[in-house]
Amino acid sequence: MALLLKSDIERGDAWQRALRACEPDMTVHDWPYDGDPAEIEFALVWGPPRGALRDFPNLKAIFSIGAGIDHLASDPELPDGVPVVRMVEPGLTAGMTEFVILSVLTHHRFMLDYAIQQRDKVWREIPQIAAAQRTVGIMGLGVLGSEAADKLAAFGFDVAGWSRSPKERPGIATFHGDAGLAPFLARSAILICLLPLTPETQGILNARTFAALPRGAALISIGRGAHVVEADLLAALDSGQIGGASLDVFRDEPLPSESPFWTHPRVIMTPHVASMTIPDSAAEAVVANIRRLRAGQPLEHVVDLGRGY
């Protein structure tokens, strides 16, 4: 049994160790691979070159190293009939939930305002709002969004979720589709985007979306950079329609030095680190899925490439 690994250089060794610890009988080859293509049964990859995976005739499954699969869904030359599996593992989910809670509390407790006051040497209390009076909206109710919604509700926030298709979540108000978007936005004082990137969701955070939010709302963008129309966000920040933004993903990464986001006083930036796959726990999830397949059981977390998630 052989697996082809395409990871970032910094974590390649960690992936190798984790995979071998979970399945000592599996041979793990690093990308690029110049051996016999017929040997490779599985691929665990991030951002492979377009069409490259078609070179492996015995490929049984393609695993995404990260939660997003747009790096694979955008490749029209993926091998036909080979399932694509998104990454679902406890470490990735926990990391994203931590980042969501950190970001929500940052805006809820006016930390941007206090940072500006510190810069200007201003000592002034800002009246606090109870969590139950703070409405939080999450766009995307998959594994990551659902877990974040539950944890925020446990903090006492008034949480709602929006998805493309109907979903139910105990204790969470849910909206869906085009008809549900406007009422969802109207009640979201803090808006979190955890949507997958699809043709339908590209540019969904735009001037119309921002105008539908309560004035002064906060935006937490941690899905994909292409969700945001950046010029529209900058205009909304400058007008005060958006009171602050936490941005972890951008259309161009690394973010160009001339981007206004670097110096905007109402923006908190991080370099696409909201959550990162942890090799130890992720390797367990990948190997468990491979064992399912070899036992004749269906793979878990298979992507519908037609829908993009």
C-alpha positions as CSV (number, residue, x, y, z in Angstrom):
1,M,0.0,0.0,0.0
2,A,1.5,3.3,-1.1
3,L,0.5,6.9,-0.5
4,L,1.7,10.0,-2.3
5,L,2.2,13.0,0.0
6,K,2.2,16.7,-1.2
7,S,2.6,18.9,1.9
8,D,4.4,22.1,2.8
9,I,8.1,21.6,3.3
10,E,8.0,22.6,6.9
11,R,5.6,19.8,7.9
12,G,6.5,17.1,5.5
13,D,8.6,15.2,8.0
14,A,5.8,15.4,10.6
15,W,3.4,13.9,8.2
16,Q,5.7,11.1,7.3
17,R,6.2,10.2,11.0
18,A,2.5,10.5,11.8
19,L,1.4,8.3,8.8
20,R,4.0,5.6,9.5
21,A,3.0,5.6,13.2
22,C,-0.6,5.0,12.3
23,E,0.0,2.4,9.5
24,P,3.6,0.9,9.6
25,D,2.8,-1.2,6.5
26,M,2.1,1.9,4.3
27,T,4.8,3.3,2.1
28,V,4.7,7.1,2.0
29,H,6.3,8.9,-1.0
30,D,7.0,12.6,-1.1
31,W,6.0,14.8,-4.0
32,P,7.4,14.9,-6.7
33,Y,7.4,11.1,-7.3
34,D,9.5,9.6,-10.0
35,G,8.8,5.9,-9.3
36,D,6.2,3.6,-10.8
37,P,2.9,5.6,-11.0
38,A,0.9,2.3,-10.8
39,E,2.2,1.8,-7.3
40,I,0.3,4.8,-5.8
41,E,-3.1,3.9,-4.4
42,F,-3.8,7.1,-2.3
43,A,-2.9,10.7,-2.5
44,L,-2.8,13.1,0.5
45,V,-2.2,16.5,-1.1
46,W,-2.5,20.3,-1.0
47,G,-2.5,22.2,-4.3
48,P,-1.2,19.7,-6.8
49,P,-0.5,20.9,-10.3
50,R,-3.4,20.8,-12.6
51,G,-3.9,17.3,-14.2
52,A,-1.0,15.8,-12.2
53,L,-3.1,13.3,-10.4
54,R,-4.2,11.7,-13.6
55,D,-0.8,10.1,-13.9
56,F,-1.6,7.5,-11.3
57,P,-3.8,4.8,-12.8
58,N,-4.5,2.9,-9.6
59,L,-5.5,5.8,-7.4
60,K,-8.3,4.9,-5.2
61,A,-8.9,8.1,-3.2
62,I,-7.6,11.7,-3.0
63,F,-7.4,13.2,0.5
64,S,-7.2,17.0,0.9
65,I,-4.7,18.0,3.6
66,G,-6.9,21.0,4.6
67,A,-10.6,21.5,5.1
68,G,-11.0,23.4,1.8
69,I,-11.2,21.4,-1.4
70,D,-11.3,24.2,-3.9
71,H,-7.6,23.5,-4.8
72,L,-8.9,20.2,-6.1
73,A,-12.4,21.1,-7.3
74,S,-10.9,23.7,-9.6
75,D,-8.9,21.1,-11.5
76,P,-11.0,19.9,-14.5
77,E,-8.4,17.1,-15.1
78,L,-8.9,15.2,-11.9
79,P,-9.0,11.4,-12.6
80,D,-12.5,10.3,-13.3
81,G,-14.3,8.2,-10.7
82,V,-11.7,8.8,-7.9
83,P,-13.4,10.1,-4.8
84,V,-12.1,13.3,-3.2
85,V,-12.2,13.4,0.6
86,R,-12.1,16.6,2.6
87,M,-10.2,16.8,5.9
88,V,-12.3,16.3,9.0
89,E,-10.2,15.7,12.1
90,P,-10.5,16.8,15.7
91,G,-7.4,19.1,15.7
92,L,-8.5,21.1,12.7
93,T,-12.0,21.5,14.1
94,A,-10.8,22.5,17.6
95,G,-8.3,25.0,16.1
96,M,-11.0,26.7,14.0
97,T,-13.4,26.9,17.0
98,E,-10.7,28.5,19.1
99,F,-10.1,31.1,16.5
100,V,-13.8,31.8,16.0
101,I,-14.3,32.3,19.8
102,L,-11.1,34.5,20.0
103,S,-12.3,36.7,17.1
104,V,-15.9,37.0,18.3
105,L,-14.8,37.9,21.8
106,T,-12.3,40.5,20.4
107,H,-15.2,42.3,18.7
108,H,-17.7,41.7,21.4
109,R,-15.4,43.2,24.0
110,F,-14.4,46.2,21.8
111,M,-10.7,45.3,21.7
112,L,-10.2,47.2,18.5
113,D,-11.5,50.3,20.1
114,Y,-9.3,49.8,23.2
115,A,-6.2,49.3,20.9
116,I,-6.9,52.6,19.3
117,Q,-7.4,54.2,22.7
118,Q,-4.1,52.8,23.8
119,R,-2.3,54.2,20.8
120,D,-3.9,57.6,21.5
121,K,-3.3,57.4,25.3
122,V,-7.0,57.6,26.0
123,W,-8.4,56.1,29.2
124,R,-12.1,55.6,28.7
125,E,-14.5,52.8,29.5
126,I,-16.8,51.5,26.8
127,P,-20.2,50.2,28.1
128,Q,-20.3,46.4,27.8
129,I,-23.1,44.4,26.1
130,A,-24.3,41.1,27.4
131,A,-23.5,38.1,25.2
132,A,-27.2,37.3,25.1
133,Q,-27.8,40.7,23.4
134,R,-25.1,40.2,20.8
135,T,-26.3,38.5,17.7
136,V,-23.8,36.3,15.9
137,G,-24.3,34.9,12.4
138,I,-22.3,32.1,10.9
139,M,-22.3,31.5,7.1
140,G,-21.7,27.8,6.6
141,L,-23.0,25.1,8.8
142,G,-20.7,22.2,7.9
143,V,-18.5,20.5,10.5
144,L,-16.6,23.7,11.3
145,G,-19.5,26.1,11.4
146,S,-21.7,23.8,13.4
147,E,-19.1,23.2,16.1
148,A,-18.4,27.0,16.3
149,A,-22.1,27.7,16.5
150,D,-22.5,25.3,19.4
151,K,-19.6,26.7,21.4
152,L,-20.7,30.3,20.9
153,A,-24.2,29.5,22.0
154,A,-22.6,27.9,25.2
155,F,-21.0,31.4,25.8
156,G,-24.5,32.8,25.8
157,F,-24.4,34.5,22.4
158,D,-27.6,34.7,20.3
159,V,-26.4,32.6,17.3
160,A,-27.9,32.0,13.9
161,G,-26.6,30.1,10.9
162,W,-27.1,30.4,7.2
163,S,-26.4,27.7,4.6
164,R,-27.2,27.2,0.9
165,S,-29.6,24.3,1.7
166,P,-31.8,23.7,4.8
167,K,-30.0,22.6,7.9
168,E,-31.2,22.2,11.5
169,R,-29.1,22.7,14.6
170,P,-30.6,22.4,18.1
171,G,-30.6,25.8,19.9
172,I,-29.5,27.7,16.7
173,A,-31.7,29.7,14.5
174,T,-31.2,28.6,10.9
175,F,-31.7,30.3,7.6
176,H,-31.0,29.0,4.1
177,G,-30.9,30.0,0.4
178,D,-31.4,33.3,-1.2
179,A,-34.7,33.9,0.6
180,G,-33.1,33.4,4.0
181,L,-30.0,35.5,3.4
182,A,-31.4,39.0,4.0
183,P,-33.2,38.2,7.3
184,F,-30.1,36.4,8.5
185,L,-27.8,39.3,7.7
186,A,-30.2,41.8,9.3
187,R,-29.8,40.1,12.7
188,S,-26.0,39.5,12.5
189,A,-24.1,42.1,14.5
190,I,-21.0,39.8,14.2
191,L,-20.8,38.0,10.9
192,I,-18.6,34.9,10.5
193,C,-17.9,33.4,7.0
194,L,-17.0,29.7,7.0
195,L,-18.5,28.9,3.6
196,P,-16.8,26.6,1.1
197,L,-15.6,28.4,-2.0
198,T,-17.9,27.6,-4.9
199,P,-19.0,29.7,-8.0
200,E,-22.1,30.6,-6.0
201,T,-20.2,31.8,-2.9
202,Q,-17.4,33.7,-4.7
203,G,-17.7,37.4,-3.9
204,I,-20.7,36.8,-1.5
205,L,-19.2,39.3,1.0
206,N,-19.9,42.4,-1.1
207,A,-21.4,45.8,-0.8
208,R,-25.0,44.5,-0.8
209,T,-24.2,42.0,1.9
210,F,-22.5,44.6,4.1
211,A,-25.4,47.1,3.6
212,A,-27.8,44.4,4.9
213,L,-26.0,44.0,8.2
214,P,-26.7,46.2,11.2
215,R,-24.6,49.4,11.1
216,G,-21.3,48.9,12.8
217,A,-21.3,45.1,12.4
218,A,-18.1,43.2,12.6
219,L,-16.9,40.8,10.0
220,I,-14.8,37.6,10.6
221,S,-13.6,36.2,7.3
222,I,-11.9,32.8,7.8
223,G,-13.2,30.8,4.9
224,R,-11.6,31.8,1.6
225,G,-10.2,35.1,0.4
226,A,-12.3,35.0,-2.8
227,H,-15.5,35.3,-0.7
228,V,-14.7,39.0,-0.1
229,V,-15.0,41.8,-2.6
230,E,-12.1,43.7,-1.0
231,A,-12.9,47.1,-2.4
232,D,-16.4,46.8,-1.1
233,L,-15.1,45.8,2.4
234,L,-12.7,48.8,2.5
235,A,-15.6,51.2,1.5
236,A,-17.8,49.7,4.2
237,L,-15.1,50.0,6.8
238,D,-14.4,53.6,5.9
239,S,-18.1,54.5,6.0
240,G,-18.6,52.8,9.4
241,Q,-21.1,50.3,8.0
242,I,-18.6,47.7,9.0
243,G,-17.2,48.6,12.4
244,G,-14.3,46.2,12.4
245,A,-13.0,43.1,10.6
246,S,-10.9,40.1,11.4
247,L,-9.4,38.8,8.2
248,D,-7.4,35.6,8.0
249,V,-7.8,34.9,4.2
250,F,-7.2,37.1,1.2
251,R,-7.6,36.8,-2.6
252,D,-3.8,37.2,-3.0
253,E,-1.6,35.4,-0.5
254,P,0.8,36.5,0.8
255,L,-1.0,39.8,1.0
256,P,0.8,42.4,-1.2
257,S,2.6,45.1,0.8
258,E,0.6,47.8,-0.9
259,S,-2.8,46.4,0.4
260,P,-4.7,49.0,2.6
261,F,-5.6,46.1,5.0
262,W,-2.1,46.2,6.4
263,T,-2.6,49.6,8.0
264,H,-6.3,50.0,8.3
265,P,-7.1,50.8,12.0
266,R,-10.3,48.8,12.0
267,V,-8.7,45.6,10.7
268,I,-7.1,42.7,12.5
269,M,-5.0,40.5,10.1
270,T,-3.6,37.0,10.4
271,P,-1.7,35.1,7.7
272,H,-4.2,32.2,6.9
273,V,-3.6,30.6,10.3
274,A,-7.2,30.3,11.7
275,S,-6.8,26.6,11.8
276,M,-4.1,24.3,10.5
277,T,-4.3,20.6,10.1
278,I,-2.4,18.8,12.8
279,P,-0.5,15.8,11.3
280,D,-0.8,13.5,14.3
281,S,-4.6,13.6,14.6
282,A,-5.1,14.1,10.8
283,A,-3.1,11.0,9.9
284,E,-5.3,8.9,12.2
285,A,-8.4,10.2,10.3
286,V,-6.8,9.5,6.9
287,V,-5.6,6.0,7.8
288,A,-9.0,5.1,9.4
289,N,-10.7,6.1,6.1
290,I,-8.2,4.0,4.1
291,R,-9.0,1.0,6.3
292,R,-12.7,1.6,5.7
293,L,-12.2,1.5,2.0
294,R,-10.0,-1.6,2.1
295,A,-12.7,-3.3,4.3
296,G,-15.3,-2.7,1.6
297,Q,-17.0,0.1,3.5
298,P,-17.8,3.6,2.1
299,L,-15.4,6.4,2.6
300,E,-16.4,9.2,5.0
301,H,-16.5,12.9,4.1
302,V,-16.5,12.4,0.3
303,V,-16.9,15.6,-1.6
304,D,-19.6,16.3,-4.2
305,L,-17.4,18.0,-6.8
306,G,-20.5,19.2,-8.6
307,R,-21.5,21.2,-5.6
308,G,-18.0,22.1,-4.5
309,Y,-18.2,20.7,-1.0
